Amino acid sequence: MINKQNTTYIMSNLKGRNLISITDFSKEEYIQVLDIAEGFEKNPKQKILSDKVVATLFFEPSTRTRLSFESAANQLGARIIGFSDPGGTSVQKGESLHDTIVMVSSYSDLIVMRNPKEGSSRYASEVASVPVINAGDGANQHPTQCMLDLYSIRKTQGTLDNLQIAMVGDLKYGRTVHSLVQAMCNFNATFHLVSPQELKLPSSVKMSIKDAGLRYYQYTDLRDIIPTADIIYMTRVQRERFPDPMEYERVKDSCILTADMLKGCKENMRILHPLPRVNEITTDVDSTPYAYYFQQAQNGVYVRQALMAAILGVR
């Protein structure tokens, strides 16, 4: 339940803020956004942004993230401008990111941007005159995915504290993993990192775990962590992130989860995935009680509603 005091705190602290990295928000602010999202899950159609314009600028292909943001904005009554393919815009003519952002700032109240270049969203926030939400910048960060992951973890486990979190697959290039590890360091998690040697979690992200005084363990066999995990966070090995196609071919099938492998797992264990999946979760897992990835995607609408409403100062 969202009380008046909680809502006032959110408005005074998140109104006008950017969300570029998950570290831009504190632990307390994560919790407040999740509490607001619970309210939107109960009542998602509220025309509280009817006087706002949200710009969605996707310089890189996206299905779930773009449609989730646009669905969230539509259900709140906002008008949406933007593009899903820069090929039909002045970017194709050579317009700089600086000029695009300055121009779009004058047309909108909030910018949601995905760009394949790491650091592009931070730069956009520095030149924009309206708040910017990072919808993914290369292999760097994906903070709104992280927020919906936190929401999904809390919803399935009843808590975010003291959990055994298994991260599986592409831990090197997987921006969703990088964001979630940093966020879960606030909640005393123990991390189980499963990947081929070529896709291990970057040292800079491991340092976040060490700095928080927490533990992590590394594996190459997914079976090793199934009896231990509260959450198994599967990821796709992303062909588009590999500079060397041969390296992708070597590791693309290295971590595959099947229904047979789930024998002996905890009753409360749930499987998350930022989607899209390719073959890293076989379809027979979908009918098990442990699969939660499609509900997880739906949760993204409520969390993005909460973020937009808080940043635009109506919650």
C-alpha positions in Angstrom: 0.0 0.0 0.0 1.4 3.4 -0.9 0.8 6.0 1.8 0.7 9.7 1.4 4.0 10.2 3.3 5.8 7.7 0.9 4.5 9.4 -2.2 5.6 12.8 -1.0 9.1 11.5 -0.4 9.2 10.1 -3.9 8.1 13.4 -5.5 10.6 15.4 -3.6 13.5 13.1 -4.3 13.0 11.7 -7.8 11.2 14.5 -9.6 13.4 15.8 -12.4 16.0 13.1 -11.8 17.9 11.1 -14.5 18.2 7.3 -14.4 21.3 6.4 -16.2 22.9 3.8 -14.0 21.3 1.8 -11.3 23.7 3.4 -8.9 22.0 6.8 -9.5 19.3 5.7 -7.0 19.8 4.6 -3.4 18.5 1.4 -1.8 15.6 3.4 -0.2 14.7 4.9 -3.6 14.6 1.4 -5.2 12.1 0.3 -2.6 9.9 3.4 -3.1 9.8 2.9 -6.8 8.8 -0.8 -6.3 6.1 0.3 -3.8 4.7 2.7 -6.4 4.8 -0.1 -9.1 2.7 -2.3 -6.8 0.0 0.4 -6.9 0.1 0.5 -10.7 -0.1 -3.3 -10.9 -3.4 -3.0 -9.1 -4.6 -0.1 -11.2 -2.4 0.5 -14.4 -4.8 2.7 -16.3 -4.5 6.2 -14.7 -4.5 9.3 -16.9 -2.1 11.2 -14.7 0.4 12.1 -17.5 -2.2 13.4 -20.0 -0.3 16.8 -20.2 3.1 15.1 -20.8 5.1 14.1 -23.9 7.5 11.2 -23.6 10.2 10.8 -26.3 11.4 7.3 -27.0 14.7 7.4 -29.0 15.8 3.9 -29.9 19.1 4.0 -31.9 19.2 0.2 -31.5 16.6 -2.5 -32.2 14.3 -3.3 -29.2 10.9 -5.0 -28.8 10.2 -5.5 -25.1 11.8 -2.4 -23.7 10.4 0.0 -26.3 6.9 -1.5 -26.2 6.9 -1.7 -22.5 7.8 2.0 -22.1 5.3 3.0 -24.7 2.5 0.8 -23.2 3.3 2.3 -19.7 3.2 5.9 -21.1 0.0 5.2 -23.0 -1.8 3.7 -20.0 -0.9 6.9 -18.1 -2.3 9.1 -20.8 1.1 10.6 -22.1 1.7 11.4 -25.7 4.6 9.5 -27.3 7.0 10.8 -30.0 10.3 9.3 -31.2 11.7 6.6 -33.4 12.6 2.9 -33.3 15.0 3.1 -36.3 17.4 6.0 -36.7 17.6 5.2 -40.4 14.6 7.4 -41.1 15.8 10.4 -39.1 18.4 13.1 -39.4 20.9 10.9 -37.6 21.2 9.1 -40.9 22.2 12.5 -42.4 25.0 12.8 -39.9 23.3 14.8 -37.1 25.2 14.5 -33.8 23.8 12.9 -30.7 24.2 16.3 -29.0 22.0 18.1 -31.6 19.4 15.3 -31.6 19.0 15.4 -27.8 18.9 19.2 -27.6 16.2 19.3 -30.3 14.1 16.5 -28.8 14.4 18.1 -25.3 12.4 21.1 -26.7 9.6 18.8 -27.8 9.2 16.6 -24.7 9.0 16.3 -21.0 11.1 13.1 -20.7 13.5 11.2 -22.9 13.8 7.4 -22.9 16.9 6.4 -25.0 18.6 3.3 -26.1 21.9 3.6 -27.9 24.6 1.0 -28.7 27.5 3.2 -27.5 28.5 2.9 -23.9 28.2 6.2 -22.0 25.8 7.7 -24.6 22.9 8.0 -22.1 25.1 9.8 -19.5 26.2 12.2 -22.2 22.6 12.7 -23.3 21.6 13.5 -19.7 24.3 16.2 -19.6 23.0 18.1 -22.6 19.3 17.5 -22.3 17.0 20.1 -20.6 14.6 17.3 -19.5 15.2 14.1 -17.6 16.7 11.1 -19.4 16.1 7.4 -18.7 18.7 5.0 -20.0 16.9 2.1 -21.8 20.3 0.4 -22.5 23.7 1.8 -23.6 25.7 -1.0 -25.2 27.1 -3.5 -22.8 27.1 -1.0 -20.0 23.8 -0.5 -18.1 20.1 -1.2 -18.4 18.7 0.3 -15.1 15.0 0.0 -15.8 15.4 -3.7 -16.6 17.2 -4.0 -13.3 14.3 -2.3 -11.5 11.8 -4.7 -13.0 14.1 -7.6 -12.0 14.1 -6.3 -8.4 10.3 -6.1 -8.5 10.1 -9.6 -9.8 12.5 -11.0 -7.2 10.6 -9.3 -4.4 7.3 -10.5 -5.7 8.4 -14.1 -6.0 10.6 -14.3 -2.9 8.7 -11.9 -0.6 12.0 -10.1 0.1 15.1 -8.8 -1.6 17.4 -9.6 1.4 19.8 -12.5 1.9 19.1 -14.3 -1.3 21.2 -16.8 -3.3 21.3 -15.3 -6.8 22.7 -17.3 -9.8 23.7 -15.3 -12.9 24.0 -17.5 -15.9 25.3 -17.1 -19.5 26.7 -13.9 -20.9 28.1 -12.2 -17.8 30.7 -10.2 -19.8 28.5 -8.3 -22.2 25.2 -8.7 -20.4 24.3 -5.2 -19.2 21.2 -6.5 -17.4 23.6 -8.6 -15.2 25.9 -5.7 -14.5 23.0 -3.6 -13.3 21.4 -6.3 -11.2 24.6 -7.3 -9.5 25.2 -3.7 -8.4 21.7 -3.3 -7.1 21.6 -6.6 -5.2 24.8 -5.7 -3.4 22.5 -3.5 -1.3 20.6 -6.5 -0.1 23.3 -8.9 1.2 23.0 -11.3 -1.7 25.3 -14.2 -2.4 26.2 -14.4 -6.1 26.8 -17.6 -8.1 28.3 -16.8 -11.4 27.9 -19.4 -14.2 29.6 -18.8 -17.6 32.3 -20.1 -19.9 35.7 -18.6 -19.2 35.3 -16.2 -22.2 32.2 -14.6 -20.7 33.1 -14.2 -17.0 31.7 -11.2 -15.1 34.0 -8.2 -15.6 36.4 -7.4 -12.8 34.9 -3.9 -12.4 31.5 -5.5 -11.5 33.1 -8.1 -9.2 34.7 -5.2 -7.4 31.2 -4.0 -6.5 30.6 -7.3 -4.8 33.9 -7.1 -3.0 33.4 -3.5 -1.9 30.1 -4.5 -0.4 31.8 -7.2 1.6 29.8 -9.9 -0.1 30.7 -13.3 -1.5 30.6 -14.7 -5.1 31.4 -18.1 -6.5 32.3 -18.9 -10.2 31.2 -22.0 -12.1 31.2 -23.3 -15.6 28.5 -26.0 -15.1 24.9 -24.7 -14.6 24.0 -27.9 -12.7 26.3 -27.0 -9.8 24.1 -24.1 -8.7 20.5 -25.4 -9.2 20.1 -26.9 -5.6 21.4 -23.7 -4.0 19.7 -20.8 -6.0 16.7 -18.8 -5.0 16.8 -17.0 -8.3 18.3 -18.3 -11.5 18.9 -15.4 -13.8 19.4 -16.7 -17.4 20.8 -14.6 -20.2 21.2 -14.9 -23.9 24.7 -15.1 -25.4 24.5 -11.9 -27.5 25.8 -12.3 -31.0 25.7 -8.6 -31.6 28.1 -7.8 -28.8 30.9 -10.1 -30.0 33.7 -8.4 -32.0 34.9 -11.9 -33.0 32.2 -14.1 -34.7 34.3 -17.2 -34.0 34.3 -16.5 -30.3 30.5 -16.3 -30.4 30.3 -19.7 -32.1 32.5 -21.3 -29.4 30.3 -20.2 -26.5 26.8 -19.8 -27.9 25.5 -23.1 -26.5 27.5 -23.2 -23.3 24.7 -22.7 -20.8 21.3 -24.3 -21.6 18.6 -24.9 -18.9 16.2 -27.8 -19.4 13.2 -29.0 -17.3 15.0 -32.2 -16.4 17.8 -30.2 -14.7 15.4 -28.6 -12.2 15.0 -31.8 -10.1 16.2 -31.0 -6.6 15.8 -27.2 -6.8 14.3 -25.2 -4.0 10.5 -24.9 -4.0 10.7 -21.1 -4.0 13.2 -21.0 -6.8 12.2 -18.9 -9.8 13.8 -18.5 -13.2 14.2 -15.0 -14.7 15.4 -13.9 -18.1 15.5 -10.4 -19.6 14.4 -11.8 -23.0 14.6 -12.4 -25.9 15.7 -16.0 -25.4 17.2 -18.1 -28.1 17.9 -21.6 -26.9 19.3 -21.1 -23.4 16.0 -22.0 -21.8 14.2 -25.0 -23.5 10.5 -24.6 -24.0 9.7 -27.5 -21.6 10.8 -25.2 -18.8 7.9 -22.9 -19.6 5.3 -25.2 -18.1 7.2 -25.7 -14.8 6.2 -23.7 -11.7 9.7 -22.2 -11.7 9.4 -20.3 -14.9 8.7 -16.6 -14.3 10.2 -14.8 -17.3 7.0 -13.9 -19.1 5.4 -12.4 -15.9 8.7 -10.6 -15.3 8.3 -8.9 -18.7 4.8 -7.8 -17.8 6.1 -6.4 -14.5 8.2 -4.0 -16.7 5.1 -2.0 -17.5 4.3 -1.3 -13.9 7.8 -0.4 -13.0 8.3 1.9 -15.9 5.0 3.6 -15.0 6.3 4.1 -11.5 9.6 5.6 -12.8 8.0 7.9 -15.3 5.3 9.1 -12.7 8.0 9.7 -10.1 10.5 11.5 -12.3 7.7 13.6 -13.8 6.5 14.5 -10.3 3.0 13.0 -10.2 3.8 10.2 -7.7 
